[in-house]
Amino acid sequence: TSDCLGPCAQANIVVVQPSTEGRRRGGRAAWVGFTLDDDCLDDILAWAEAGGPGIAPPPATLALQMVDPPKN
């Protein structure tokens, strides 16, 4: 639990970081909003286990939940 990560209009943000190899391949942190149920969390875990950003595409359901990170 933390304070607002930036896009405060979105509920329950999870930031999925790429692995070192994923970053080498161009992967960047993915911000997923509205992570309110077990199915969504299962999709995030499956994506991370498949390699995550830069290695594996996100499941279609997560792609619909992506939000823009805050501008610094």
PyMOL Python script that loads the backbone (N, CA, C, O; Angstrom):
from pymol import cmd

cmd.read_pdbstr("""\
ATOM      1  N   THR A   1       0.842  -1.172   0.000  1.00  0.00           N
ATOM      2  CA  THR A   1       0.000   0.000   0.000  1.00  0.00           C
ATOM      3  C   THR A   1       0.885   1.232   0.000  1.00  0.00           C
ATOM      4  O   THR A   1       1.881   1.300   0.720  1.00  0.00           O
ATOM      5  N   SER A   2       0.508   2.201  -0.816  1.00  0.00           N
ATOM      6  CA  SER A   2       1.256   3.455  -0.873  1.00  0.00           C
ATOM      7  C   SER A   2       0.293   4.593  -1.165  1.00  0.00           C
ATOM      8  O   SER A   2      -0.887   4.386  -1.448  1.00  0.00           O
ATOM      9  N   ASP A   3       0.828   5.789  -1.089  1.00  0.00           N
ATOM     10  CA  ASP A   3       0.045   6.940  -1.506  1.00  0.00           C
ATOM     11  C   ASP A   3      -0.110   6.879  -3.017  1.00  0.00           C
ATOM     12  O   ASP A   3       0.406   5.971  -3.668  1.00  0.00           O
ATOM     13  N   CYS A   4      -0.814   7.838  -3.561  1.00  0.00           N
ATOM     14  CA  CYS A   4      -1.032   7.904  -5.007  1.00  0.00           C
ATOM     15  C   CYS A   4       0.303   7.873  -5.748  1.00  0.00           C
ATOM     16  O   CYS A   4       1.222   8.618  -5.407  1.00  0.00           O
ATOM     17  N   LEU A   5       0.410   7.012  -6.762  1.00  0.00           N
ATOM     18  CA  LEU A   5       1.628   6.913  -7.562  1.00  0.00           C
ATOM     19  C   LEU A   5       1.696   7.966  -8.664  1.00  0.00           C
ATOM     20  O   LEU A   5       2.717   8.080  -9.342  1.00  0.00           O
ATOM     21  N   GLY A   6       0.655   8.716  -8.848  1.00  0.00           N
ATOM     22  CA  GLY A   6       0.655   9.750  -9.887  1.00  0.00           C
ATOM     23  C   GLY A   6      -0.668   9.853 -10.601  1.00  0.00           C
ATOM     24  O   GLY A   6      -1.313  10.899 -10.538  1.00  0.00           O
ATOM     25  N   PRO A   7      -1.103   8.797 -11.283  1.00  0.00           N
ATOM     26  CA  PRO A   7      -2.415   8.866 -11.939  1.00  0.00           C
ATOM     27  C   PRO A   7      -3.524   8.574 -10.928  1.00  0.00           C
ATOM     28  O   PRO A   7      -4.116   7.494 -10.934  1.00  0.00           O
ATOM     29  N   CYS A   8      -3.790   9.538 -10.073  1.00  0.00           N
ATOM     30  CA  CYS A   8      -4.678   9.326  -8.918  1.00  0.00           C
ATOM     31  C   CYS A   8      -6.129   9.050  -9.296  1.00  0.00           C
ATOM     32  O   CYS A   8      -6.898   8.569  -8.463  1.00  0.00           O
ATOM     33  N   ALA A   9      -6.517   9.344 -10.535  1.00  0.00           N
ATOM     34  CA  ALA A   9      -7.890   9.063 -10.959  1.00  0.00           C
ATOM     35  C   ALA A   9      -8.095   7.569 -11.205  1.00  0.00           C
ATOM     36  O   ALA A   9      -9.233   7.109 -11.306  1.00  0.00           O
ATOM     37  N   GLN A  10      -7.016   6.818 -11.300  1.00  0.00           N
ATOM     38  CA  GLN A  10      -7.089   5.382 -11.537  1.00  0.00           C
ATOM     39  C   GLN A  10      -6.979   4.656 -10.200  1.00  0.00           C
ATOM     40  O   GLN A  10      -6.217   5.059  -9.321  1.00  0.00           O
ATOM     41  N   ALA A  11      -7.738   3.597 -10.063  1.00  0.00           N
ATOM     42  CA  ALA A  11      -7.701   2.823  -8.825  1.00  0.00           C
ATOM     43  C   ALA A  11      -6.691   1.691  -8.920  1.00  0.00           C
ATOM     44  O   ALA A  11      -6.485   1.116  -9.989  1.00  0.00           O
ATOM     45  N   ASN A  12      -6.079   1.386  -7.818  1.00  0.00           N
ATOM     46  CA  ASN A  12      -5.240   0.195  -7.667  1.00  0.00           C
ATOM     47  C   ASN A  12      -4.237   0.018  -8.806  1.00  0.00           C
ATOM     48  O   ASN A  12      -4.380  -0.882  -9.634  1.00  0.00           O
ATOM     49  N   ILE A  13      -3.239   0.869  -8.841  1.00  0.00           N
ATOM     50  CA  ILE A  13      -2.188   0.806  -9.854  1.00  0.00           C
ATOM     51  C   ILE A  13      -1.137  -0.228  -9.448  1.00  0.00           C
ATOM     52  O   ILE A  13      -0.702  -0.265  -8.297  1.00  0.00           O
ATOM     53  N   VAL A  14      -0.738  -1.063 -10.402  1.00  0.00           N
ATOM     54  CA  VAL A  14       0.396  -1.964 -10.239  1.00  0.00           C
ATOM     55  C   VAL A  14       1.391  -1.606 -11.333  1.00  0.00           C
ATOM     56  O   VAL A  14       1.024  -1.499 -12.502  1.00  0.00           O
ATOM     57  N   VAL A  15       2.658  -1.421 -10.950  1.00  0.00           N
ATOM     58  CA  VAL A  15       3.709  -1.114 -11.919  1.00  0.00           C
ATOM     59  C   VAL A  15       4.529  -2.380 -12.117  1.00  0.00           C
ATOM     60  O   VAL A  15       5.119  -2.902 -11.171  1.00  0.00           O
ATOM     61  N   VAL A  16       4.563  -2.870 -13.358  1.00  0.00           N
ATOM     62  CA  VAL A  16       5.301  -4.087 -13.698  1.00  0.00           C
ATOM     63  C   VAL A  16       6.621  -3.658 -14.334  1.00  0.00           C
ATOM     64  O   VAL A  16       6.640  -3.084 -15.422  1.00  0.00           O
ATOM     65  N   GLN A  17       7.711  -3.942 -13.647  1.00  0.00           N
ATOM     66  CA  GLN A  17       9.037  -3.559 -14.127  1.00  0.00           C
ATOM     67  C   GLN A  17       9.592  -4.645 -15.050  1.00  0.00           C
ATOM     68  O   GLN A  17       9.375  -5.831 -14.803  1.00  0.00           O
ATOM     69  N   PRO A  18      10.304  -4.253 -16.108  1.00  0.00           N
ATOM     70  CA  PRO A  18      10.938  -5.265 -16.956  1.00  0.00           C
ATOM     71  C   PRO A  18      12.160  -5.862 -16.267  1.00  0.00           C
ATOM     72  O   PRO A  18      12.778  -5.239 -15.404  1.00  0.00           O
ATOM     73  N   SER A  19      12.484  -7.061 -16.663  1.00  0.00           N
ATOM     74  CA  SER A  19      13.722  -7.682 -16.195  1.00  0.00           C
ATOM     75  C   SER A  19      14.900  -6.980 -16.877  1.00  0.00           C
ATOM     76  O   SER A  19      14.703  -6.139 -17.753  1.00  0.00           O
ATOM     77  N   THR A  20      16.105  -7.326 -16.475  1.00  0.00           N
ATOM     78  CA  THR A  20      17.287  -6.749 -17.130  1.00  0.00           C
ATOM     79  C   THR A  20      17.262  -7.055 -18.621  1.00  0.00           C
ATOM     80  O   THR A  20      17.512  -6.172 -19.443  1.00  0.00           O
ATOM     81  N   GLU A  21      16.962  -8.296 -18.973  1.00  0.00           N
ATOM     82  CA  GLU A  21      16.892  -8.666 -20.391  1.00  0.00           C
ATOM     83  C   GLU A  21      15.741  -7.947 -21.082  1.00  0.00           C
ATOM     84  O   GLU A  21      15.886  -7.502 -22.220  1.00  0.00           O
ATOM     85  N   GLY A  22      14.610  -7.830 -20.415  1.00  0.00           N
ATOM     86  CA  GLY A  22      13.480  -7.106 -20.989  1.00  0.00           C
ATOM     87  C   GLY A  22      13.831  -5.658 -21.271  1.00  0.00           C
ATOM     88  O   GLY A  22      13.439  -5.116 -22.304  1.00  0.00           O
ATOM     89  N   ARG A  23      14.568  -5.022 -20.363  1.00  0.00           N
ATOM     90  CA  ARG A  23      14.985  -3.633 -20.567  1.00  0.00           C
ATOM     91  C   ARG A  23      15.961  -3.541 -21.746  1.00  0.00           C
ATOM     92  O   ARG A  23      15.885  -2.604 -22.540  1.00  0.00           O
ATOM     93  N   ARG A  24      16.873  -4.509 -21.861  1.00  0.00           N
ATOM     94  CA  ARG A  24      17.797  -4.529 -23.008  1.00  0.00           C
ATOM     95  C   ARG A  24      17.039  -4.609 -24.328  1.00  0.00           C
ATOM     96  O   ARG A  24      17.474  -4.067 -25.343  1.00  0.00           O
ATOM     97  N   ARG A  25      15.909  -5.287 -24.297  1.00  0.00           N
ATOM     98  CA  ARG A  25      15.095  -5.446 -25.512  1.00  0.00           C
ATOM     99  C   ARG A  25      14.111  -4.295 -25.712  1.00  0.00           C
ATOM    100  O   ARG A  25      13.270  -4.347 -26.611  1.00  0.00           O
ATOM    101  N   GLY A  26      14.209  -3.269 -24.890  1.00  0.00           N
ATOM    102  CA  GLY A  26      13.357  -2.098 -25.069  1.00  0.00           C
ATOM    103  C   GLY A  26      12.154  -2.027 -24.159  1.00  0.00           C
ATOM    104  O   GLY A  26      11.353  -1.099 -24.272  1.00  0.00           O
ATOM    105  N   GLY A  27      12.005  -2.987 -23.256  1.00  0.00           N
ATOM    106  CA  GLY A  27      10.868  -2.982 -22.343  1.00  0.00           C
ATOM    107  C   GLY A  27      10.953  -1.840 -21.343  1.00  0.00           C
ATOM    108  O   GLY A  27      12.038  -1.484 -20.883  1.00  0.00           O
ATOM    109  N   ARG A  28       9.831  -1.284 -21.020  1.00  0.00           N
ATOM    110  CA  ARG A  28       9.721  -0.213 -20.025  1.00  0.00           C
ATOM    111  C   ARG A  28       8.659  -0.603 -19.006  1.00  0.00           C
ATOM    112  O   ARG A  28       7.842  -1.491 -19.251  1.00  0.00           O
ATOM    113  N   ALA A  29       8.681   0.057 -17.884  1.00  0.00           N
ATOM    114  CA  ALA A  29       7.689  -0.223 -16.844  1.00  0.00           C
ATOM    115  C   ALA A  29       6.286  -0.075 -17.415  1.00  0.00           C
ATOM    116  O   ALA A  29       5.996   0.870 -18.149  1.00  0.00           O
ATOM    117  N   ALA A  30       5.431  -1.008 -17.072  1.00  0.00           N
ATOM    118  CA  ALA A  30       4.033  -0.978 -17.518  1.00  0.00           C
ATOM    119  C   ALA A  30       3.157  -0.648 -16.317  1.00  0.00           C
ATOM    120  O   ALA A  30       3.259  -1.286 -15.269  1.00  0.00           O
ATOM    121  N   TRP A  31       2.303   0.346 -16.474  1.00  0.00           N
ATOM    122  CA  TRP A  31       1.393   0.773 -15.411  1.00  0.00           C
ATOM    123  C   TRP A  31       0.024   0.194 -15.711  1.00  0.00           C
ATOM    124  O   TRP A  31      -0.583   0.500 -16.737  1.00  0.00           O
ATOM    125  N   VAL A  32      -0.455  -0.644 -14.808  1.00  0.00           N
ATOM    126  CA  VAL A  32      -1.742  -1.310 -14.979  1.00  0.00           C
ATOM    127  C   VAL A  32      -2.701  -0.760 -13.920  1.00  0.00           C
ATOM    128  O   VAL A  32      -2.414  -0.812 -12.724  1.00  0.00           O
ATOM    129  N   GLY A  33      -3.831  -0.240 -14.369  1.00  0.00           N
ATOM    130  CA  GLY A  33      -4.811   0.326 -13.447  1.00  0.00           C
ATOM    131  C   GLY A  33      -5.971  -0.628 -13.204  1.00  0.00           C
ATOM    132  O   GLY A  33      -6.159  -1.604 -13.930  1.00  0.00           O
ATOM    133  N   PHE A  34      -6.724  -0.332 -12.194  1.00  0.00           N
ATOM    134  CA  PHE A  34      -7.936  -1.081 -11.849  1.00  0.00           C
ATOM    135  C   PHE A  34      -7.648  -2.560 -11.599  1.00  0.00           C
ATOM    136  O   PHE A  34      -8.387  -3.432 -12.055  1.00  0.00           O
ATOM    137  N   THR A  35      -6.575  -2.829 -10.877  1.00  0.00           N
ATOM    138  CA  THR A  35      -6.214  -4.217 -10.557  1.00  0.00           C
ATOM    139  C   THR A  35      -6.984  -4.640  -9.308  1.00  0.00           C
ATOM    140  O   THR A  35      -6.422  -4.783  -8.223  1.00  0.00           O
ATOM    141  N   LEU A  36      -8.273  -4.832  -9.497  1.00  0.00           N
ATOM    142  CA  LEU A  36      -9.178  -5.005  -8.365  1.00  0.00           C
ATOM    143  C   LEU A  36      -9.573  -6.446  -8.063  1.00  0.00           C
ATOM    144  O   LEU A  36     -10.203  -6.703  -7.037  1.00  0.00           O
ATOM    145  N   ASP A  37      -9.217  -7.392  -8.931  1.00  0.00           N
ATOM    146  CA  ASP A  37      -9.688  -8.753  -8.668  1.00  0.00           C
ATOM    147  C   ASP A  37      -8.582  -9.777  -8.887  1.00  0.00           C
ATOM    148  O   ASP A  37      -7.527  -9.471  -9.441  1.00  0.00           O
ATOM    149  N   ASP A  38      -8.848 -10.987  -8.443  1.00  0.00           N
ATOM    150  CA  ASP A  38      -7.855 -12.051  -8.538  1.00  0.00           C
ATOM    151  C   ASP A  38      -7.515 -12.400  -9.978  1.00  0.00           C
ATOM    152  O   ASP A  38      -6.369 -12.746 -10.266  1.00  0.00           O
ATOM    153  N   ASP A  39      -8.481 -12.317 -10.895  1.00  0.00           N
ATOM    154  CA  ASP A  39      -8.206 -12.630 -12.300  1.00  0.00           C
ATOM    155  C   ASP A  39      -7.157 -11.680 -12.865  1.00  0.00           C
ATOM    156  O   ASP A  39      -6.253 -12.107 -13.584  1.00  0.00           O
ATOM    157  N   CYS A  40      -7.272 -10.413 -12.546  1.00  0.00           N
ATOM    158  CA  CYS A  40      -6.307  -9.428 -13.015  1.00  0.00           C
ATOM    159  C   CYS A  40      -4.923  -9.714 -12.432  1.00  0.00           C
ATOM    160  O   CYS A  40      -3.923  -9.685 -13.150  1.00  0.00           O
ATOM    161  N   LEU A  41      -4.872  -9.984 -11.152  1.00  0.00           N
ATOM    162  CA  LEU A  41      -3.587 -10.297 -10.519  1.00  0.00           C
ATOM    163  C   LEU A  41      -2.984 -11.575 -11.093  1.00  0.00           C
ATOM    164  O   LEU A  41      -1.768 -11.662 -11.263  1.00  0.00           O
ATOM    165  N   ASP A  42      -3.817 -12.563 -11.390  1.00  0.00           N
ATOM    166  CA  ASP A  42      -3.326 -13.789 -12.031  1.00  0.00           C
ATOM    167  C   ASP A  42      -2.726 -13.479 -13.395  1.00  0.00           C
ATOM    168  O   ASP A  42      -1.698 -14.047 -13.763  1.00  0.00           O
ATOM    169  N   ASP A  43      -3.368 -12.571 -14.159  1.00  0.00           N
ATOM    170  CA  ASP A  43      -2.839 -12.172 -15.471  1.00  0.00           C
ATOM    171  C   ASP A  43      -1.488 -11.475 -15.327  1.00  0.00           C
ATOM    172  O   ASP A  43      -0.575 -11.717 -16.117  1.00  0.00           O
ATOM    173  N   ILE A  44      -1.359 -10.615 -14.324  1.00  0.00           N
ATOM    174  CA  ILE A  44      -0.084  -9.926 -14.092  1.00  0.00           C
ATOM    175  C   ILE A  44       1.004 -10.934 -13.746  1.00  0.00           C
ATOM    176  O   ILE A  44       2.113 -10.857 -14.275  1.00  0.00           O
ATOM    177  N   LEU A  45       0.699 -11.873 -12.867  1.00  0.00           N
ATOM    178  CA  LEU A  45       1.685 -12.890 -12.492  1.00  0.00           C
ATOM    179  C   LEU A  45       2.075 -13.762 -13.678  1.00  0.00           C
ATOM    180  O   LEU A  45       3.253 -14.068 -13.860  1.00  0.00           O
ATOM    181  N   ALA A  46       1.095 -14.164 -14.487  1.00  0.00           N
ATOM    182  CA  ALA A  46       1.388 -14.986 -15.667  1.00  0.00           C
ATOM    183  C   ALA A  46       2.272 -14.220 -16.645  1.00  0.00           C
ATOM    184  O   ALA A  46       3.197 -14.789 -17.225  1.00  0.00           O
ATOM    185  N   TRP A  47       1.991 -12.935 -16.828  1.00  0.00           N
ATOM    186  CA  TRP A  47       2.802 -12.105 -17.723  1.00  0.00           C
ATOM    187  C   TRP A  47       4.237 -12.004 -17.199  1.00  0.00           C
ATOM    188  O   TRP A  47       5.191 -12.144 -17.964  1.00  0.00           O
ATOM    189  N   ALA A  48       4.385 -11.762 -15.899  1.00  0.00           N
ATOM    190  CA  ALA A  48       5.720 -11.671 -15.306  1.00  0.00           C
ATOM    191  C   ALA A  48       6.473 -12.995 -15.457  1.00  0.00           C
ATOM    192  O   ALA A  48       7.663 -13.000 -15.772  1.00  0.00           O
ATOM    193  N   GLU A  49       5.788 -14.105 -15.235  1.00  0.00           N
ATOM    194  CA  GLU A  49       6.422 -15.417 -15.378  1.00  0.00           C
ATOM    195  C   GLU A  49       6.813 -15.706 -16.823  1.00  0.00           C
ATOM    196  O   GLU A  49       7.773 -16.436 -17.071  1.00  0.00           O
ATOM    197  N   ALA A  50       6.071 -15.135 -17.783  1.00  0.00           N
ATOM    198  CA  ALA A  50       6.387 -15.313 -19.206  1.00  0.00           C
ATOM    199  C   ALA A  50       7.512 -14.386 -19.657  1.00  0.00           C
ATOM    200  O   ALA A  50       7.978 -14.486 -20.792  1.00  0.00           O
ATOM    201  N   GLY A  51       7.947 -13.494 -18.785  1.00  0.00           N
ATOM    202  CA  GLY A  51       9.052 -12.598 -19.120  1.00  0.00           C
ATOM    203  C   GLY A  51       8.749 -11.136 -18.890  1.00  0.00           C
ATOM    204  O   GLY A  51       9.663 -10.338 -18.683  1.00  0.00           O
ATOM    205  N   GLY A  52       7.475 -10.771 -18.921  1.00  0.00           N
ATOM    206  CA  GLY A  52       7.088  -9.383 -18.645  1.00  0.00           C
ATOM    207  C   GLY A  52       7.445  -8.416 -19.763  1.00  0.00           C
ATOM    208  O   GLY A  52       7.726  -8.836 -20.885  1.00  0.00           O
ATOM    209  N   PRO A  53       7.434  -7.115 -19.460  1.00  0.00           N
ATOM    210  CA  PRO A  53       7.673  -6.087 -20.475  1.00  0.00           C
ATOM    211  C   PRO A  53       8.995  -6.300 -21.219  1.00  0.00           C
ATOM    212  O   PRO A  53      10.030  -6.568 -20.609  1.00  0.00           O
ATOM    213  N   GLY A  54       8.936  -6.178 -22.536  1.00  0.00           N
ATOM    214  CA  GLY A  54      10.121  -6.338 -23.369  1.00  0.00           C
ATOM    215  C   GLY A  54      10.373  -7.762 -23.810  1.00  0.00           C
ATOM    216  O   GLY A  54      11.106  -7.988 -24.773  1.00  0.00           O
ATOM    217  N   ILE A  55       9.784  -8.724 -23.128  1.00  0.00           N
ATOM    218  CA  ILE A  55       9.977 -10.140 -23.460  1.00  0.00           C
ATOM    219  C   ILE A  55       8.686 -10.736 -24.000  1.00  0.00           C
ATOM    220  O   ILE A  55       8.677 -11.351 -25.066  1.00  0.00           O
ATOM    221  N   ALA A  56       7.604 -10.554 -23.266  1.00  0.00           N
ATOM    222  CA  ALA A  56       6.313 -11.145 -23.633  1.00  0.00           C
ATOM    223  C   ALA A  56       5.257 -10.042 -23.723  1.00  0.00           C
ATOM    224  O   ALA A  56       5.272  -9.101 -22.930  1.00  0.00           O
ATOM    225  N   PRO A  57       4.351 -10.156 -24.680  1.00  0.00           N
ATOM    226  CA  PRO A  57       3.266  -9.165 -24.742  1.00  0.00           C
ATOM    227  C   PRO A  57       2.319  -9.358 -23.556  1.00  0.00           C
ATOM    228  O   PRO A  57       2.144 -10.478 -23.074  1.00  0.00           O
ATOM    229  N   PRO A  58       1.714  -8.275 -23.090  1.00  0.00           N
ATOM    230  CA  PRO A  58       0.759  -8.431 -21.990  1.00  0.00           C
ATOM    231  C   PRO A  58      -0.495  -9.144 -22.472  1.00  0.00           C
ATOM    232  O   PRO A  58      -0.837  -9.050 -23.651  1.00  0.00           O
ATOM    233  N   PRO A  59      -1.186  -9.852 -21.591  1.00  0.00           N
ATOM    234  CA  PRO A  59      -2.483 -10.413 -21.965  1.00  0.00           C
ATOM    235  C   PRO A  59      -3.412  -9.290 -22.436  1.00  0.00           C
ATOM    236  O   PRO A  59      -3.301  -8.152 -21.979  1.00  0.00           O
ATOM    237  N   ALA A  60      -4.310  -9.611 -23.336  1.00  0.00           N
ATOM    238  CA  ALA A  60      -5.216  -8.600 -23.903  1.00  0.00           C
ATOM    239  C   ALA A  60      -5.995  -7.863 -22.822  1.00  0.00           C
ATOM    240  O   ALA A  60      -6.234  -6.661 -22.937  1.00  0.00           O
ATOM    241  N   THR A  61      -6.388  -8.575 -21.780  1.00  0.00           N
ATOM    242  CA  THR A  61      -7.150  -7.916 -20.710  1.00  0.00           C
ATOM    243  C   THR A  61      -6.308  -6.853 -20.012  1.00  0.00           C
ATOM    244  O   THR A  61      -6.824  -5.796 -19.650  1.00  0.00           O
ATOM    245  N   LEU A  62      -5.017  -7.123 -19.820  1.00  0.00           N
ATOM    246  CA  LEU A  62      -4.153  -6.124 -19.190  1.00  0.00           C
ATOM    247  C   LEU A  62      -3.877  -4.962 -20.124  1.00  0.00           C
ATOM    248  O   LEU A  62      -3.792  -3.816 -19.681  1.00  0.00           O
ATOM    249  N   ALA A  63      -3.736  -5.239 -21.402  1.00  0.00           N
ATOM    250  CA  ALA A  63      -3.484  -4.158 -22.364  1.00  0.00           C
ATOM    251  C   ALA A  63      -4.597  -3.114 -22.297  1.00  0.00           C
ATOM    252  O   ALA A  63      -4.348  -1.923 -22.484  1.00  0.00           O
ATOM    253  N   LEU A  64      -5.808  -3.556 -22.034  1.00  0.00           N
ATOM    254  CA  LEU A  64      -6.937  -2.630 -21.923  1.00  0.00           C
ATOM    255  C   LEU A  64      -6.890  -1.815 -20.632  1.00  0.00           C
ATOM    256  O   LEU A  64      -7.546  -0.778 -20.530  1.00  0.00           O
ATOM    257  N   GLN A  65      -6.128  -2.269 -19.659  1.00  0.00           N
ATOM    258  CA  GLN A  65      -6.067  -1.601 -18.360  1.00  0.00           C
ATOM    259  C   GLN A  65      -4.823  -0.735 -18.184  1.00  0.00           C
ATOM    260  O   GLN A  65      -4.637  -0.140 -17.122  1.00  0.00           O
ATOM    261  N   MET A  66      -3.971  -0.652 -19.201  1.00  0.00           N
ATOM    262  CA  MET A  66      -2.747   0.139 -19.099  1.00  0.00           C
ATOM    263  C   MET A  66      -3.089   1.619 -18.957  1.00  0.00           C
ATOM    264  O   MET A  66      -3.999   2.131 -19.610  1.00  0.00           O
ATOM    265  N   VAL A  67      -2.343   2.288 -18.092  1.00  0.00           N
ATOM    266  CA  VAL A  67      -2.500   3.730 -17.897  1.00  0.00           C
ATOM    267  C   VAL A  67      -1.145   4.391 -18.120  1.00  0.00           C
ATOM    268  O   VAL A  67      -0.101   3.752 -17.986  1.00  0.00           O
ATOM    269  N   ASP A  68      -1.173   5.661 -18.456  1.00  0.00           N
ATOM    270  CA  ASP A  68       0.066   6.404 -18.662  1.00  0.00           C
ATOM    271  C   ASP A  68       0.712   6.724 -17.320  1.00  0.00           C
ATOM    272  O   ASP A  68       0.022   7.092 -16.369  1.00  0.00           O
ATOM    273  N   PRO A  69       2.030   6.587 -17.239  1.00  0.00           N
ATOM    274  CA  PRO A  69       2.705   6.981 -16.000  1.00  0.00           C
ATOM    275  C   PRO A  69       2.643   8.496 -15.847  1.00  0.00           C
ATOM    276  O   PRO A  69       2.422   9.212 -16.823  1.00  0.00           O
ATOM    277  N   PRO A  70       2.837   8.981 -14.632  1.00  0.00           N
ATOM    278  CA  PRO A  70       2.786  10.432 -14.426  1.00  0.00           C
ATOM    279  C   PRO A  70       3.942  11.123 -15.134  1.00  0.00           C
ATOM    280  O   PRO A  70       5.016  10.547 -15.307  1.00  0.00           O
ATOM    281  N   LYS A  71       3.712  12.330 -15.527  1.00  0.00           N
ATOM    282  CA  LYS A  71       4.778  13.157 -16.104  1.00  0.00           C
ATOM    283  C   LYS A  71       5.538  13.788 -14.942  1.00  0.00           C
ATOM    284  O   LYS A  71       4.926  14.293 -14.001  1.00  0.00           O
ATOM    285  N   ASN A  72       6.841  13.762 -15.004  1.00  0.00           N
ATOM    286  CA  ASN A  72       7.635  14.329 -13.893  1.00  0.00           C
ATOM    287  C   ASN A  72       7.553  15.803 -13.860  1.00  0.00           C
ATOM    288  O   ASN A  72       8.158  16.435 -12.994  1.00  0.00           O
TER     289      ASN A  72
END
""", "prot")
cmd.dss("prot")
cmd.show_as("cartoon", "prot")
cmd.util.cbc("prot")
cmd.orient("prot")
